[in-house]
Structures are given as structure tokens and as C-alpha cells.
């Protein structure tokens, strides 16, 4: 199964950075006994692999060669491919550009590389349907794509809509091989005009398509803003067993508080 990571965005909300926003250090992990910073997109790669992917496709802009240099051709046993999106023309364009490497019958998982969410293995709960969404509860759904449901069936996606009627947003989604090609064909019939997945899915539903929503997400943070970055650090520090929390606890027993502050960027 393929994991598709759209990574061609400019990251204007968190600039200036000297590197791609997907490589923003958030927390840390211990590798071969050495603590190192963890790029925000590594959290998504870990979750895609837990969800069953063994191949990952980064869709990158022409100037984002630092992502290729960071990840190379393999991550924790999953092979990595790269596809170029010449300009940042939206999520639909990014996702379907990966169609040149995805086999006709291969299912795909899609996630956003500047987000951190829990539980880590939640993608494994998505069924092998044409289209299924991993849902998370948030306080401000108007900033996201809110998913309206009847039971487990998706009836509408409210794209960054004021007064959204659902507090549940999608944070990742899965498509079967057939579902991927159906949505791609619909997008092309609509003149490739849909920038957001939500508007395309609404048209798909109007034509008789079906989508499932799974309310198994617990917490979700968009790290694309300074406030989101701070929130992500607090979330990681507050969850025992995550790399940054484990590293922090390990360091507390070995170093004074000033060292922990310098390593994690937050006071004890």
C-alpha cells in the first residue's frame, strides 16, 4: 500500500524558515543511543507505516530537494519515491500526481506532513472501502474540513466553513485502488478545478459515491503556525511513551533543568 504525502506547499504561515516546513524540528527521538531532533513529517511517516504502507510517495515542489536529501530512498523499511508538483495548485492536484507511481489496484493512505495526531496507529482502523476518513474532534472546526455524518456514512464536507455543524474534521484518509481512480477521473472531468479534497468529495457524494468516517482520533495539531508549533510541543510532552516525552523523562534523571529546557524548548 502506498502512503501519499503532499509536501509542495510554501509554508507561508510559519516563514521565514531556511528549509522546507516538513523538516521543522518538533521534539526529538533517540536513535542508536543518540538523541536527535525529529522533523515534523517523521511523525506522519511513522503513522503511515503503522497503517500498513510499505511505499511512500512525497509530492514536492521543484525547490524542495532538502526533503529528498533528508529522507533518501527508504524510511524504516518503507521505500520512498518522489513526484514533482510544479506549482502549489492544491491538495487534489498533489494527491493525483502520485498516480504515476501508484499501481492501478493499489490502495493509498494520504496524510498531511505538518500535522501531529494521536493515536499513532489510528490509520489501521480505516476500512478497505472506496474512500474512508480518519476523524478528529477539534474546538475550531471552521479552520479545517468538517465532516458531517449519518452513522458512519459521510454526507458532506464543510470546507473551512463558518458555523460548521460538525466538530469532527478529517486528518487523513484512505482510498482503495478503484476509489483513487474514480476520484481522479471525477477531478479531471471537473476540469481539475477542485483545490480542496472536500469540494471534490462533495461532488463524488452527489454522484452516488459513498465515503465512511471513523471517529477514532483523539488529538490533532496543525504545526503550520507558531501557535500550532507550541501546541504540538505541549502535546508531545504530555504523552508518556512518545519519543519527546520519553527523551525528556530520561534526561530529567541525568541533567539539570536548564539542560532539559535547552533540549525541548519548553520549561519543566
C-alpha positions in Angstrom: 0.0 0.0 0.0 1.2 3.5 -0.8 1.3 6.5 1.5 1.0 9.8 -0.3 2.5 12.9 1.4 1.7 16.2 -0.3 4.7 18.4 0.5 4.8 21.1 -2.2 3.3 23.9 -0.1 5.3 27.0 0.6 4.5 27.1 4.4 3.8 30.8 4.4 2.1 30.7 7.8 5.4 29.8 9.6 8.0 31.5 7.4 10.8 32.6 7.4 12.5 29.2 7.5 15.8 28.2 6.0 14.4 24.8 5.0 11.1 23.1 3.9 8.4 23.3 6.6 8.2 19.5 6.5 11.6 19.4 8.1 10.7 21.7 11.0 12.2 20.1 14.2 9.4 19.2 16.6 10.5 17.1 19.6 13.2 14.5 19.4 13.9 10.8 19.3 16.7 8.5 20.4 18.4 6.7 17.5 21.3 4.2 18.2 21.6 5.7 21.7 21.9 9.3 20.4 19.2 11.9 20.8 18.5 13.9 17.7 15.8 16.4 16.6 12.7 14.9 14.9 11.3 16.5 11.7 7.6 17.1 11.9 6.9 14.9 8.8 8.6 11.9 10.5 5.5 11.6 12.7 3.3 11.1 9.7 5.7 8.6 8.1 5.6 6.6 11.3 1.8 6.6 11.3 1.6 5.7 7.6 3.8 2.6 8.2 1.7 1.6 11.3 -1.3 1.9 9.0 0.1 -0.6 6.6 2.0 1.3 3.9 5.3 -0.1 2.6 5.8 2.5 -0.1 5.7 6.3 0.4 5.4 9.0 -2.3 6.4 12.5 -1.4 4.9 15.1 -3.8 7.3 18.0 -3.6 7.9 21.4 -5.2 10.9 21.9 -7.5 12.8 23.7 -4.8 12.3 21.2 -2.0 15.3 19.0 -2.7 16.2 19.2 1.1 13.3 16.7 1.7 14.9 14.2 -0.7 18.3 14.8 1.0 16.8 14.2 4.4 14.8 11.0 3.8 16.6 9.5 0.8 15.1 6.3 -0.7 14.0 4.5 2.4 12.5 5.1 5.9 12.1 2.4 8.4 11.9 -0.3 5.7 9.4 1.6 3.5 10.6 2.6 0.1 10.3 6.3 -0.9 9.6 7.8 -4.3 9.3 11.5 -5.2 7.0 13.2 -7.6 7.2 16.9 -8.5 4.3 19.3 -8.3 5.5 22.2 -10.5 3.3 24.7 -8.6 1.3 24.6 -5.4 -2.1 24.0 -7.1 -3.9 22.4 -4.2 -4.3 19.1 -2.4 -6.2 17.4 -5.2 -3.5 18.1 -7.7 -0.8 16.9 -5.3 -2.6 13.7 -4.5 -3.4 12.7 -8.0 0.1 13.5 -9.3 1.2 10.4 -7.3 -1.0 8.4 -9.7 2.1 7.9 -11.9 3.7 5.6 -9.3 0.6 4.1 -7.6 -0.4 0.8 -9.2 -3.9 0.6 -10.7 -5.3 -1.6 -7.9 -3.2 -0.4 -5.0 -4.9 1.3 -2.1 -3.4 4.5 -0.7 -3.3 6.4 2.6 -3.0 10.2 2.5 -1.9 12.4 5.4 -0.6 15.9 5.9 3.1 16.3 6.8 2.8 19.3 9.0 0.4 17.7 11.5 0.8 15.6 14.6 -2.0 13.4 15.9 -2.9 10.5 18.1 -3.4 7.6 18.5 -0.4 6.7 16.4 -2.0 3.5 14.9 -5.3 5.1 14.1 -4.9 4.6 10.3 -5.2 0.8 10.8 -8.9 1.4 11.7 -9.8 2.7 8.3 -11.8 0.1 6.3 -10.8 -1.1 2.8 -13.6 1.0 1.2 -13.5 3.2 -1.8 -13.0 6.2 0.5 -12.7 6.5 4.3 -11.7 9.3 6.5 -9.9 9.3 9.9 -11.7 11.9 12.0 -10.6 14.0 15.0 -12.6 16.3 17.3 -11.5 19.9 17.4 -12.7 23.1 19.1 -12.5 25.3 15.9 -13.7 23.1 13.0 -14.1 26.2 10.8 -10.4 26.3 10.3 -10.4 22.7 8.9 -12.6 20.4 6.7 -15.5 19.5 9.0 -17.1 16.1 8.2 -20.9 15.7 8.5 -22.1 12.2 9.2 -25.2 9.9 9.4 -23.9 7.0 11.4 -20.6 6.1 9.8 -21.6 7.5 6.4 -20.2 10.8 5.3 -22.9 13.1 3.9 -21.0 16.4 3.5 -17.6 18.0 4.0 -17.8 21.6 5.1 -14.6 23.2 3.8 -13.3 25.9 6.2 -16.9 26.9 6.7 -18.0 29.4 9.4 -20.6 27.9 11.8 -19.6 24.3 10.8 -22.2 21.9 12.1 -19.7 19.1 13.0 -16.8 19.3 15.4 -15.2 16.3 13.6 -12.6 17.0 10.9 -10.7 14.7 8.7 -6.9 14.4 9.4 -6.1 11.6 7.0 -7.9 9.3 4.6 -7.7 6.0 2.7 -8.8 5.2 -0.8 -9.0 1.7 -2.4 -7.3 1.4 -5.8 -10.7 1.7 -7.5 -11.6 4.7 -5.3 -8.4 6.5 -6.1 -9.0 6.2 -9.8 -12.7 7.1 -9.5 -11.9 10.3 -7.7 -9.1 11.1 -10.0 -11.4 10.7 -13.1 -14.0 12.9 -11.5 -11.5 15.6 -10.7 -10.3 15.5 -14.3 -13.9 15.7 -15.6 -14.4 18.7 -13.5 -11.5 20.4 -15.2 -9.1 19.8 -12.4 -10.7 22.8 -10.7 -11.0 21.4 -7.2 -8.3 22.7 -5.0 -9.6 21.0 -1.8 -10.4 17.3 -1.3 -13.6 18.4 0.4 -15.2 20.0 -2.6 -14.3 17.0 -4.8 -15.7 14.6 -2.3 -19.0 16.6 -2.1 -19.3 16.2 -5.9 -18.4 12.5 -5.6 -21.2 12.0 -3.0 -23.7 13.9 -5.1 -23.0 11.5 -8.0 -23.8 8.5 -5.8 -20.4 7.8 -4.3 -20.0 6.6 -0.7 -17.5 7.5 2.0 -17.0 6.3 5.5 -15.9 8.3 8.5 -14.1 6.7 11.5 -14.3 8.7 14.8 -11.2 7.2 16.4 -8.9 10.2 16.5 -8.1 11.7 19.9 -6.0 14.8 19.3 -4.9 16.7 16.2 -2.5 19.6 15.8 -1.6 21.6 12.7 2.0 22.6 13.2 2.0 25.1 10.3 1.7 28.1 12.6 3.7 29.3 15.6 0.8 28.6 17.9 0.4 25.2 16.4 4.1 24.5 16.9 3.8 25.4 20.6 0.7 23.3 21.0 2.4 20.3 19.4 5.3 20.6 21.8 3.0 20.6 24.7 1.0 17.7 23.3 4.2 15.6 22.9 5.5 16.4 26.3 2.2 15.4 27.9 2.0 12.0 26.3 4.2 9.3 28.0 5.7 6.9 25.5 6.1 9.4 22.7 9.7 10.0 21.7 9.9 13.5 23.0 8.2 12.6 26.3 10.4 9.5 26.8 13.6 11.5 26.0 12.5 14.2 28.4 11.9 11.7 31.2 15.3 10.1 30.5 17.1 13.5 30.6 15.4 14.6 33.8 17.3 11.9 35.7 20.6 12.8 34.1 20.8 16.5 33.7 19.7 19.7 35.5 16.6 21.6 34.5 18.5 24.1 32.4 19.6 21.3 30.0 16.1 19.9 29.7 14.9 23.4 28.8 17.5 23.9 26.1 16.8 20.5 24.6 13.0 20.7 24.5 12.4 24.4 24.1 9.9 24.4 27.0 10.4 24.8 30.7 9.8 21.9 33.1 
